[in-house]
């Protein structure tokens, strides 16, 4: 059986005091079994996170370039130097705020794989695409175009844009149906791929996702900033697996 993965995405939503108190609280918690835990901190805090027991590190984004004059960018190699195991690419906030297209995201993911790390490729439809009945076709296109040239060392995160940070998570049924569609789209070229659900995951709804078919883990934003709530989410996935 595949071990489920729960990844915390701290975005730009934490400061140094928050990182220090997260670490102190997390270190007092029981070690978890049956779940792989990863955290994607802001880059300046990566070096502070390398000693957290049983937690893999992740980058929140990587450049399409390996080196050079790219002010503000972070290369996959830099993330690998700080022991990152995963790198998120194509988060909807990057797609929206920086107009990142599927082709660029695929290039970022290839850079990540070339360094031996696993890209977590984010996809998800907007509210208007869902209302128009286009969600499954839209997400399938995103998945295919964002995974060009990749090997099977890959995770997909399905995060409907309308569910991110809104407090309105997708239902487990919506997640299961979309995950099945994503897996089917990649099965022939890449085999079995883990698909995480993300978007307003909380202490209250996490257990329903961990029981849902085709859901291989969670990508957690707001509820990962506090060690107590993130630990509870990870524990619900681990203990139910
Ligand atoms: P959220 O964010 O859990 O705060 O909705 C999820 C994400 O953007 O990865």
py3Dmol code that shows the C-alpha trace and the ligand (Angstrom):
import py3Dmol

protein = """\
ATOM      1  CA  UNK A   1       0.000   0.000   0.000  1.00  0.00           C
ATOM      2  CA  UNK A   2       1.176   3.534  -0.750  1.00  0.00           C
ATOM      3  CA  UNK A   3       2.010   5.568   2.355  1.00  0.00           C
ATOM      4  CA  UNK A   4      -0.162   8.699   2.350  1.00  0.00           C
ATOM      5  CA  UNK A   5       1.613  12.041   2.205  1.00  0.00           C
ATOM      6  CA  UNK A   6       0.505  15.116   4.142  1.00  0.00           C
ATOM      7  CA  UNK A   7       2.292  18.290   3.126  1.00  0.00           C
ATOM      8  CA  UNK A   8       2.058  21.661   4.845  1.00  0.00           C
ATOM      9  CA  UNK A   9       2.397  24.683   2.575  1.00  0.00           C
ATOM     10  CA  UNK A  10       3.351  27.679   4.690  1.00  0.00           C
ATOM     11  CA  UNK A  11       3.251  30.080   1.727  1.00  0.00           C
ATOM     12  CA  UNK A  12       4.395  33.576   2.873  1.00  0.00           C
ATOM     13  CA  UNK A  13       2.123  33.306   5.903  1.00  0.00           C
ATOM     14  CA  UNK A  14       4.586  32.717   8.756  1.00  0.00           C
ATOM     15  CA  UNK A  15       7.416  34.668  10.390  1.00  0.00           C
ATOM     16  CA  UNK A  16      10.483  33.673  12.371  1.00  0.00           C
ATOM     17  CA  UNK A  17       8.620  33.589  15.714  1.00  0.00           C
ATOM     18  CA  UNK A  18       5.997  31.349  14.127  1.00  0.00           C
ATOM     19  CA  UNK A  19       8.640  28.939  12.842  1.00  0.00           C
ATOM     20  CA  UNK A  20      10.333  28.758  16.243  1.00  0.00           C
ATOM     21  CA  UNK A  21       7.076  28.075  18.109  1.00  0.00           C
ATOM     22  CA  UNK A  22       5.948  25.523  15.486  1.00  0.00           C
ATOM     23  CA  UNK A  23       9.206  23.616  15.967  1.00  0.00           C
ATOM     24  CA  UNK A  24       8.989  23.667  19.765  1.00  0.00           C
ATOM     25  CA  UNK A  25       5.391  22.415  19.763  1.00  0.00           C
ATOM     26  CA  UNK A  26       5.968  19.814  16.995  1.00  0.00           C
ATOM     27  CA  UNK A  27       8.984  18.367  18.815  1.00  0.00           C
ATOM     28  CA  UNK A  28       6.816  17.716  21.898  1.00  0.00           C
ATOM     29  CA  UNK A  29       4.384  15.592  19.840  1.00  0.00           C
ATOM     30  CA  UNK A  30       4.296  11.823  19.460  1.00  0.00           C
ATOM     31  CA  UNK A  31       6.002  10.495  16.304  1.00  0.00           C
ATOM     32  CA  UNK A  32       3.484   9.453  13.681  1.00  0.00           C
ATOM     33  CA  UNK A  33       3.256   6.131  11.885  1.00  0.00           C
ATOM     34  CA  UNK A  34       1.624   5.277   8.555  1.00  0.00           C
ATOM     35  CA  UNK A  35       1.945   8.779   7.147  1.00  0.00           C
ATOM     36  CA  UNK A  36       4.734  10.714   5.475  1.00  0.00           C
ATOM     37  CA  UNK A  37       4.853  14.333   6.626  1.00  0.00           C
ATOM     38  CA  UNK A  38       6.428  17.179   4.660  1.00  0.00           C
ATOM     39  CA  UNK A  39       6.546  20.947   5.150  1.00  0.00           C
ATOM     40  CA  UNK A  40       7.213  23.646   2.556  1.00  0.00           C
ATOM     41  CA  UNK A  41       8.515  26.661   4.526  1.00  0.00           C
ATOM     42  CA  UNK A  42       9.492  29.997   3.000  1.00  0.00           C
ATOM     43  CA  UNK A  43      13.022  29.657   1.580  1.00  0.00           C
ATOM     44  CA  UNK A  44      14.764  31.855   4.218  1.00  0.00           C
ATOM     45  CA  UNK A  45      13.617  29.449   6.941  1.00  0.00           C
ATOM     46  CA  UNK A  46      14.646  26.194   5.230  1.00  0.00           C
ATOM     47  CA  UNK A  47      17.937  25.979   7.127  1.00  0.00           C
ATOM     48  CA  UNK A  48      16.052  26.159  10.447  1.00  0.00           C
ATOM     49  CA  UNK A  49      13.860  23.210   9.515  1.00  0.00           C
ATOM     50  CA  UNK A  50      16.409  20.541   8.607  1.00  0.00           C
ATOM     51  CA  UNK A  51      16.490  19.085  12.149  1.00  0.00           C
ATOM     52  CA  UNK A  52      12.749  18.452  12.548  1.00  0.00           C
ATOM     53  CA  UNK A  53      12.353  14.709  13.219  1.00  0.00           C
ATOM     54  CA  UNK A  54      10.395  12.661  10.663  1.00  0.00           C
ATOM     55  CA  UNK A  55       9.468  15.651   8.532  1.00  0.00           C
ATOM     56  CA  UNK A  56      10.613  15.928   4.903  1.00  0.00           C
ATOM     57  CA  UNK A  57      11.252  19.382   3.519  1.00  0.00           C
ATOM     58  CA  UNK A  58       9.725  20.844   0.384  1.00  0.00           C
ATOM     59  CA  UNK A  59      10.248  23.946  -1.711  1.00  0.00           C
ATOM     60  CA  UNK A  60       7.227  26.101  -2.620  1.00  0.00           C
ATOM     61  CA  UNK A  61       8.436  26.758  -6.168  1.00  0.00           C
ATOM     62  CA  UNK A  62      11.579  26.418  -8.306  1.00  0.00           C
ATOM     63  CA  UNK A  63      12.973  28.370 -11.227  1.00  0.00           C
ATOM     64  CA  UNK A  64      12.756  27.120 -14.800  1.00  0.00           C
ATOM     65  CA  UNK A  65      16.526  27.862 -14.972  1.00  0.00           C
ATOM     66  CA  UNK A  66      19.325  25.992 -13.228  1.00  0.00           C
ATOM     67  CA  UNK A  67      21.647  29.010 -12.700  1.00  0.00           C
ATOM     68  CA  UNK A  68      22.127  32.590 -13.804  1.00  0.00           C
ATOM     69  CA  UNK A  69      20.882  36.171 -13.674  1.00  0.00           C
ATOM     70  CA  UNK A  70      17.367  35.551 -12.313  1.00  0.00           C
ATOM     71  CA  UNK A  71      16.900  38.017  -9.434  1.00  0.00           C
ATOM     72  CA  UNK A  72      14.586  36.593  -6.787  1.00  0.00           C
ATOM     73  CA  UNK A  73      14.413  33.093  -8.254  1.00  0.00           C
ATOM     74  CA  UNK A  74      15.410  29.939  -6.385  1.00  0.00           C
ATOM     75  CA  UNK A  75      16.857  27.024  -8.323  1.00  0.00           C
ATOM     76  CA  UNK A  76      16.030  23.368  -7.785  1.00  0.00           C
ATOM     77  CA  UNK A  77      19.703  22.842  -6.863  1.00  0.00           C
ATOM     78  CA  UNK A  78      19.449  25.383  -4.015  1.00  0.00           C
ATOM     79  CA  UNK A  79      16.428  23.533  -2.634  1.00  0.00           C
ATOM     80  CA  UNK A  80      18.244  20.237  -2.980  1.00  0.00           C
ATOM     81  CA  UNK A  81      21.236  21.701  -1.089  1.00  0.00           C
ATOM     82  CA  UNK A  82      18.879  22.266   1.874  1.00  0.00           C
ATOM     83  CA  UNK A  83      17.741  18.615   1.751  1.00  0.00           C
ATOM     84  CA  UNK A  84      14.344  19.241   0.150  1.00  0.00           C
ATOM     85  CA  UNK A  85      12.733  16.026  -0.968  1.00  0.00           C
ATOM     86  CA  UNK A  86       9.734  17.622  -2.708  1.00  0.00           C
ATOM     87  CA  UNK A  87       9.092  20.865  -4.591  1.00  0.00           C
ATOM     88  CA  UNK A  88       5.620  22.306  -5.184  1.00  0.00           C
ATOM     89  CA  UNK A  89       5.207  23.684  -8.719  1.00  0.00           C
ATOM     90  CA  UNK A  90       2.231  25.308 -10.408  1.00  0.00           C
ATOM     91  CA  UNK A  91       0.361  26.311  -7.256  1.00  0.00           C
ATOM     92  CA  UNK A  92      -2.721  28.302  -8.286  1.00  0.00           C
ATOM     93  CA  UNK A  93      -1.304  31.397  -6.554  1.00  0.00           C
ATOM     94  CA  UNK A  94       1.729  31.194  -8.890  1.00  0.00           C
ATOM     95  CA  UNK A  95      -0.491  30.491 -11.890  1.00  0.00           C
ATOM     96  CA  UNK A  96      -2.684  33.527 -11.032  1.00  0.00           C
ATOM     97  CA  UNK A  97      -0.205  36.066  -9.626  1.00  0.00           C
ATOM     98  CA  UNK A  98       2.685  35.342 -11.992  1.00  0.00           C
ATOM     99  CA  UNK A  99       0.739  34.093 -15.011  1.00  0.00           C
ATOM    100  CA  UNK A 100       2.580  30.776 -14.980  1.00  0.00           C
ATOM    101  CA  UNK A 101       1.507  28.532 -17.827  1.00  0.00           C
ATOM    102  CA  UNK A 102       1.470  24.729 -17.960  1.00  0.00           C
ATOM    103  CA  UNK A 103       4.588  24.661 -20.170  1.00  0.00           C
ATOM    104  CA  UNK A 104       6.626  26.653 -17.615  1.00  0.00           C
ATOM    105  CA  UNK A 105       5.365  24.464 -14.815  1.00  0.00           C
ATOM    106  CA  UNK A 106       6.442  21.338 -16.695  1.00  0.00           C
ATOM    107  CA  UNK A 107       9.908  22.896 -17.132  1.00  0.00           C
ATOM    108  CA  UNK A 108      10.115  23.620 -13.389  1.00  0.00           C
ATOM    109  CA  UNK A 109       9.071  20.060 -12.610  1.00  0.00           C
ATOM    110  CA  UNK A 110      11.734  18.697 -14.989  1.00  0.00           C
ATOM    111  CA  UNK A 111      14.374  20.801 -13.193  1.00  0.00           C
ATOM    112  CA  UNK A 112      13.188  19.318  -9.889  1.00  0.00           C
ATOM    113  CA  UNK A 113      13.309  15.738 -11.156  1.00  0.00           C
ATOM    114  CA  UNK A 114      16.758  16.282 -12.682  1.00  0.00           C
ATOM    115  CA  UNK A 115      18.038  16.938  -9.138  1.00  0.00           C
ATOM    116  CA  UNK A 116      16.470  13.752  -7.763  1.00  0.00           C
ATOM    117  CA  UNK A 117      13.563  15.486  -5.975  1.00  0.00           C
ATOM    118  CA  UNK A 118       9.846  14.868  -6.478  1.00  0.00           C
ATOM    119  CA  UNK A 119       7.715  17.640  -7.982  1.00  0.00           C
ATOM    120  CA  UNK A 120       4.241  18.194  -6.519  1.00  0.00           C
ATOM    121  CA  UNK A 121       2.375  19.539  -9.542  1.00  0.00           C
ATOM    122  CA  UNK A 122      -0.724  21.535  -8.531  1.00  0.00           C
ATOM    123  CA  UNK A 123      -3.825  21.656 -10.679  1.00  0.00           C
ATOM    124  CA  UNK A 124      -7.409  22.786 -10.123  1.00  0.00           C
ATOM    125  CA  UNK A 125     -10.328  24.486 -11.767  1.00  0.00           C
ATOM    126  CA  UNK A 126     -11.902  27.867 -10.937  1.00  0.00           C
ATOM    127  CA  UNK A 127     -15.479  28.245  -9.698  1.00  0.00           C
ATOM    128  CA  UNK A 128     -16.647  29.391 -13.132  1.00  0.00           C
ATOM    129  CA  UNK A 129     -15.131  26.355 -14.854  1.00  0.00           C
ATOM    130  CA  UNK A 130     -16.881  24.067 -12.368  1.00  0.00           C
ATOM    131  CA  UNK A 131     -20.206  25.877 -12.761  1.00  0.00           C
ATOM    132  CA  UNK A 132     -19.903  25.529 -16.539  1.00  0.00           C
ATOM    133  CA  UNK A 133     -19.373  21.763 -16.201  1.00  0.00           C
ATOM    134  CA  UNK A 134     -15.824  22.054 -17.539  1.00  0.00           C
ATOM    135  CA  UNK A 135     -13.880  21.105 -14.392  1.00  0.00           C
ATOM    136  CA  UNK A 136     -12.797  17.586 -15.382  1.00  0.00           C
ATOM    137  CA  UNK A 137     -11.730  18.515 -18.914  1.00  0.00           C
ATOM    138  CA  UNK A 138      -9.898  21.609 -17.679  1.00  0.00           C
ATOM    139  CA  UNK A 139      -7.973  19.747 -14.971  1.00  0.00           C
ATOM    140  CA  UNK A 140      -7.126  16.851 -17.304  1.00  0.00           C
ATOM    141  CA  UNK A 141      -5.624  19.331 -19.788  1.00  0.00           C
ATOM    142  CA  UNK A 142      -3.630  21.014 -16.992  1.00  0.00           C
ATOM    143  CA  UNK A 143      -2.305  17.639 -15.820  1.00  0.00           C
ATOM    144  CA  UNK A 144      -1.250  16.470 -19.267  1.00  0.00           C
ATOM    145  CA  UNK A 145       0.373  19.778 -20.263  1.00  0.00           C
ATOM    146  CA  UNK A 146       2.088  20.314 -16.872  1.00  0.00           C
ATOM    147  CA  UNK A 147       3.632  16.831 -16.895  1.00  0.00           C
ATOM    148  CA  UNK A 148       5.300  16.834 -20.331  1.00  0.00           C
ATOM    149  CA  UNK A 149       8.685  15.118 -20.178  1.00  0.00           C
ATOM    150  CA  UNK A 150       8.340  13.937 -16.567  1.00  0.00           C
ATOM    151  CA  UNK A 151       9.091  10.526 -15.102  1.00  0.00           C
ATOM    152  CA  UNK A 152       6.817   8.726 -12.647  1.00  0.00           C
ATOM    153  CA  UNK A 153       8.616  10.221  -9.604  1.00  0.00           C
ATOM    154  CA  UNK A 154       5.804  12.704  -9.322  1.00  0.00           C
ATOM    155  CA  UNK A 155       2.921  13.765  -7.060  1.00  0.00           C
ATOM    156  CA  UNK A 156      -0.161  15.646  -8.271  1.00  0.00           C
ATOM    157  CA  UNK A 157      -2.090  17.943  -5.915  1.00  0.00           C
ATOM    158  CA  UNK A 158      -5.705  18.596  -6.880  1.00  0.00           C
ATOM    159  CA  UNK A 159      -6.597  21.980  -5.405  1.00  0.00           C
ATOM    160  CA  UNK A 160      -9.777  23.565  -6.761  1.00  0.00           C
ATOM    161  CA  UNK A 161      -9.128  27.326  -6.835  1.00  0.00           C
ATOM    162  CA  UNK A 162     -12.497  28.049  -5.210  1.00  0.00           C
ATOM    163  CA  UNK A 163     -11.585  25.851  -2.236  1.00  0.00           C
ATOM    164  CA  UNK A 164      -8.178  27.394  -1.450  1.00  0.00           C
ATOM    165  CA  UNK A 165      -8.289  29.610   1.629  1.00  0.00           C
ATOM    166  CA  UNK A 166     -12.077  29.965   1.340  1.00  0.00           C
ATOM    167  CA  UNK A 167     -13.147  27.668   4.179  1.00  0.00           C
ATOM    168  CA  UNK A 168     -15.229  25.820   1.561  1.00  0.00           C
ATOM    169  CA  UNK A 169     -13.443  22.522   0.897  1.00  0.00           C
ATOM    170  CA  UNK A 170     -14.506  20.290  -1.978  1.00  0.00           C
ATOM    171  CA  UNK A 171     -16.551  17.299  -0.875  1.00  0.00           C
ATOM    172  CA  UNK A 172     -14.669  13.992  -0.627  1.00  0.00           C
ATOM    173  CA  UNK A 173     -16.863  12.785  -3.524  1.00  0.00           C
ATOM    174  CA  UNK A 174     -15.714  15.640  -5.772  1.00  0.00           C
ATOM    175  CA  UNK A 175     -12.095  14.967  -4.783  1.00  0.00           C
ATOM    176  CA  UNK A 176     -12.372  11.203  -5.410  1.00  0.00           C
ATOM    177  CA  UNK A 177     -13.974  11.698  -8.824  1.00  0.00           C
ATOM    178  CA  UNK A 178     -11.320  14.193  -9.935  1.00  0.00           C
ATOM    179  CA  UNK A 179      -8.450  12.118  -8.557  1.00  0.00           C
ATOM    180  CA  UNK A 180      -9.732   9.102 -10.493  1.00  0.00           C
ATOM    181  CA  UNK A 181      -9.800  11.195 -13.646  1.00  0.00           C
ATOM    182  CA  UNK A 182      -6.251  12.509 -13.035  1.00  0.00           C
ATOM    183  CA  UNK A 183      -4.896   9.009 -12.412  1.00  0.00           C
ATOM    184  CA  UNK A 184      -6.563   7.704 -15.556  1.00  0.00           C
ATOM    185  CA  UNK A 185      -5.009  10.535 -17.593  1.00  0.00           C
ATOM    186  CA  UNK A 186      -1.500   9.596 -16.434  1.00  0.00           C
ATOM    187  CA  UNK A 187      -1.806   5.815 -16.089  1.00  0.00           C
ATOM    188  CA  UNK A 188      -0.658   4.885 -19.565  1.00  0.00           C
ATOM    189  CA  UNK A 189       2.400   7.132 -19.720  1.00  0.00           C
ATOM    190  CA  UNK A 190       3.487   7.161 -16.060  1.00  0.00           C
ATOM    191  CA  UNK A 191       1.765   4.355 -14.135  1.00  0.00           C
ATOM    192  CA  UNK A 192       0.352   4.859 -10.610  1.00  0.00           C
ATOM    193  CA  UNK A 193       0.746   8.438  -9.378  1.00  0.00           C
ATOM    194  CA  UNK A 194      -0.101   9.733  -5.889  1.00  0.00           C
ATOM    195  CA  UNK A 195      -2.767  12.451  -5.923  1.00  0.00           C
ATOM    196  CA  UNK A 196      -3.208  14.753  -2.898  1.00  0.00           C
ATOM    197  CA  UNK A 197      -6.264  16.866  -2.146  1.00  0.00           C
ATOM    198  CA  UNK A 198      -5.811  20.505  -1.102  1.00  0.00           C
ATOM    199  CA  UNK A 199      -8.160  23.420  -0.378  1.00  0.00           C
ATOM    200  CA  UNK A 200      -9.471  24.369   3.092  1.00  0.00           C
ATOM    201  CA  UNK A 201      -8.381  21.092   4.693  1.00  0.00           C
ATOM    202  CA  UNK A 202      -8.996  21.408   8.440  1.00  0.00           C
ATOM    203  CA  UNK A 203      -8.949  19.410  11.649  1.00  0.00           C
ATOM    204  CA  UNK A 204     -12.694  18.884  11.201  1.00  0.00           C
ATOM    205  CA  UNK A 205     -12.790  17.667   7.595  1.00  0.00           C
ATOM    206  CA  UNK A 206      -9.439  15.830   7.267  1.00  0.00           C
ATOM    207  CA  UNK A 207     -10.726  12.408   8.295  1.00  0.00           C
ATOM    208  CA  UNK A 208     -13.371  12.399   5.556  1.00  0.00           C
ATOM    209  CA  UNK A 209     -10.668  12.953   2.922  1.00  0.00           C
ATOM    210  CA  UNK A 210      -8.351  10.318   4.280  1.00  0.00           C
ATOM    211  CA  UNK A 211     -11.130   7.730   3.912  1.00  0.00           C
ATOM    212  CA  UNK A 212     -12.087   8.853   0.395  1.00  0.00           C
ATOM    213  CA  UNK A 213     -11.114   6.562  -2.501  1.00  0.00           C
ATOM    214  CA  UNK A 214      -8.225   7.766  -4.704  1.00  0.00           C
ATOM    215  CA  UNK A 215      -7.103  10.386  -2.145  1.00  0.00           C
ATOM    216  CA  UNK A 216      -3.459   9.603  -1.335  1.00  0.00           C
ATOM    217  CA  UNK A 217      -2.842  12.469   1.050  1.00  0.00           C
ATOM    218  CA  UNK A 218      -3.408  16.163   1.661  1.00  0.00           C
ATOM    219  CA  UNK A 219      -1.838  19.522   0.847  1.00  0.00           C
ATOM    220  CA  UNK A 220      -2.623  21.837   3.757  1.00  0.00           C
ATOM    221  CA  UNK A 221      -2.239  25.623   3.812  1.00  0.00           C
ATOM    222  CA  UNK A 222      -3.709  27.627   6.716  1.00  0.00           C
ATOM    223  CA  UNK A 223      -4.156  24.655   9.063  1.00  0.00           C
ATOM    224  CA  UNK A 224      -0.461  23.716   8.743  1.00  0.00           C
ATOM    225  CA  UNK A 225       0.799  26.944  10.327  1.00  0.00           C
ATOM    226  CA  UNK A 226       0.083  25.762  13.878  1.00  0.00           C
ATOM    227  CA  UNK A 227       1.801  22.554  14.978  1.00  0.00           C
ATOM    228  CA  UNK A 228      -1.247  21.401  16.974  1.00  0.00           C
ATOM    229  CA  UNK A 229      -3.710  21.469  14.057  1.00  0.00           C
ATOM    230  CA  UNK A 230      -1.186  20.156  11.525  1.00  0.00           C
ATOM    231  CA  UNK A 231      -0.248  17.277  13.828  1.00  0.00           C
ATOM    232  CA  UNK A 232      -3.917  16.371  14.283  1.00  0.00           C
ATOM    233  CA  UNK A 233      -4.440  16.337  10.516  1.00  0.00           C
ATOM    234  CA  UNK A 234      -1.356  14.156   9.984  1.00  0.00           C
ATOM    235  CA  UNK A 235      -2.444  11.820  12.796  1.00  0.00           C
ATOM    236  CA  UNK A 236      -5.938  11.390  11.334  1.00  0.00           C
ATOM    237  CA  UNK A 237      -4.422  10.296   8.024  1.00  0.00           C
ATOM    238  CA  UNK A 238      -1.816   8.055   9.645  1.00  0.00           C
ATOM    239  CA  UNK A 239      -4.066   6.335  12.105  1.00  0.00           C
ATOM    240  CA  UNK A 240      -6.768   5.680   9.558  1.00  0.00           C
ATOM    241  CA  UNK A 241      -4.381   4.204   7.001  1.00  0.00           C
TER     242      UNK A 241
END
"""
ligand_1 = """\
9
LIG
P -5.621 26.226 2.370
O -4.463 26.270 1.268
O -5.490 24.897 3.098
O -5.320 27.394 3.291
O -6.917 26.342 1.672
C -4.129 25.119 0.526
C -3.073 25.439 -0.493
O -3.126 26.504 -1.104
O -2.154 24.633 -0.736
"""
view = py3Dmol.view(width=600, height=400)
view.addModel(protein, "pdb")
view.setStyle({"model": 0}, {"cartoon": {"style": "trace"}})
view.addModel(ligand_1, "xyz")
view.setStyle({"model": 1}, {"stick": {}})
view.zoomTo()
view.show()
